[in-house]
Each structure stands twice: as structure tokens, then as C-alpha cells.
Amino acid sequence: MQVTELAHYVLRNIAACRRLVEQLRAARYDCFAVMFDSNQLIVLAALTGAAQCLHGAMDGRLEPLPSNIIASTALVTGRALLGHIAYAAAWLAVYLLPVGDAKTRRGE
């Protein structure tokens, strides 16, 4: 476990994020594990330079994460794209699909 200068990092504070990544890379971890499934932590795990990156699932399993920044960026982009597609499909279903039977729509 490593103590960092801030309790919460945001991308608006680029200098603090850069220092965090530099500290993690300087530690030269063999394995880096994140406990939450978030896009920011997937990218952070790849930026640490650890040979093995893992994600702790809710059921106790350790799932591998990409150690390469390009692969982790592709994973995060794909997840975001699928999220947008799912939202668009739900929006289309709510606003464009008819509700009720044909008699109700015609006013009979």
C-alpha cells in the first residue's frame, strides 16, 4: 500500500496526477491490483508499468487487466462506446416504439 498526497485525484489537476503516476512507476510494482471497476483505474493500472494488472471482482475473483496503455485505452473506449449504444437503444425504445394495441392508438 502506498500513501499518496491527495485522497482524490481528478484530471483537472494534471500536475498531481502526473506526480502520482511517477511515484507508482518509480515503485516498480510487479503486480498492480485495483478494487473497483472504473475506466480511470484501468488506465491508471496500465500507466504504472506493472507487469501484471488485476481487478478484484465482487465475488473475490482476480480478473486480468491490460498492462499496455494502448490496450487499456482501447478497452475503456470500447466500454464507453457500448454504453452510448445501449443508452441510444433505450432512448429509441422509449420514444419511438408504440405503446398499447392498435385499437387503443386509433381511439376505438
C-alpha positions in Angstrom: 0.0 0.0 0.0 1.3 3.4 -0.9 0.3 6.7 0.8 -0.4 9.5 -1.8 -0.5 13.3 -1.4 -4.3 13.5 -2.2 -7.3 11.4 -1.2 -9.0 12.0 -4.5 -7.4 12.7 -7.9 -9.2 14.4 -10.8 -7.9 15.0 -14.3 -8.3 18.8 -13.8 -5.3 18.6 -11.5 -2.9 17.3 -14.1 0.3 18.0 -12.0 -1.0 15.9 -9.1 -2.0 13.0 -11.5 1.4 13.2 -13.2 3.2 13.0 -9.8 1.0 10.0 -8.8 1.9 8.1 -11.9 5.6 9.0 -11.5 5.5 7.7 -7.9 3.8 4.5 -8.9 6.2 3.9 -11.8 9.2 4.6 -9.5 8.0 1.9 -7.1 8.3 -0.7 -9.9 5.5 -3.0 -8.8 5.4 -6.5 -10.2 1.6 -6.6 -9.8 -0.9 -3.7 -9.5 -4.5 -4.5 -8.4 -7.5 -2.2 -8.4 -10.5 -2.9 -6.3 -13.2 -1.0 -8.3 -14.2 -1.4 -11.9 -13.7 2.1 -13.3 -12.3 3.3 -16.5 -9.9 5.7 -14.7 -8.4 2.9 -12.6 -8.0 0.7 -15.7 -5.9 3.4 -17.3 -4.0 4.1 -14.1 -3.1 0.4 -13.7 -1.7 0.5 -17.2 0.3 3.7 -16.6 2.0 2.2 -13.5 4.2 0.0 -15.7 3.5 -3.1 -13.7 4.0 -6.4 -15.5 0.6 -7.7 -14.3 -2.5 -5.7 -13.6 -5.6 -7.2 -11.9 -9.1 -6.2 -11.0 -10.7 -7.6 -7.9 -14.3 -8.7 -8.7 -17.1 -8.6 -6.2 -17.1 -12.4 -5.8 -13.4 -12.5 -4.9 -12.0 -13.4 -8.3 -9.0 -11.6 -9.7 -9.5 -10.7 -13.3 -6.6 -9.6 -15.5 -6.5 -6.1 -16.9 -4.3 -5.0 -19.9 -0.9 -3.8 -18.8 -0.4 -1.9 -22.1 -1.7 1.7 -22.2 -2.9 1.2 -25.8 -4.8 -1.9 -24.9 -6.3 -0.3 -21.8 -7.3 2.8 -23.7 -9.0 0.6 -26.4 -10.8 -1.3 -23.6 -12.0 1.9 -22.0 -13.1 3.4 -25.3 -14.9 0.2 -26.2 -16.8 0.2 -22.9 -17.8 3.8 -23.4 -19.0 3.2 -26.9 -21.1 0.2 -25.8 -22.5 2.3 -23.0 -23.5 5.0 -25.5 -25.1 2.4 -27.9 -27.1 0.9 -25.0 -28.3 4.4 -24.0 -29.3 5.2 -27.6 -31.2 1.9 -27.9 -33.1 2.6 -24.7 -33.9 6.1 -25.8 -35.2 4.8 -29.1 -37.3 2.2 -27.4 -38.8 4.7 -25.0 -39.6 7.5 -27.5 -40.2 5.7 -30.8 -41.9 2.3 -30.1 -45.6 2.4 -29.9 -47.4 1.6 -26.6 -50.6 -0.3 -26.4 -52.6 -2.2 -29.0 -53.8 -0.9 -32.4 -57.3 -0.3 -31.2 -56.1 2.0 -28.4 -54.0 4.0 -30.7 -56.8 4.6 -33.2 -59.2 5.7 -30.4 -61.7 2.9 -30.9 
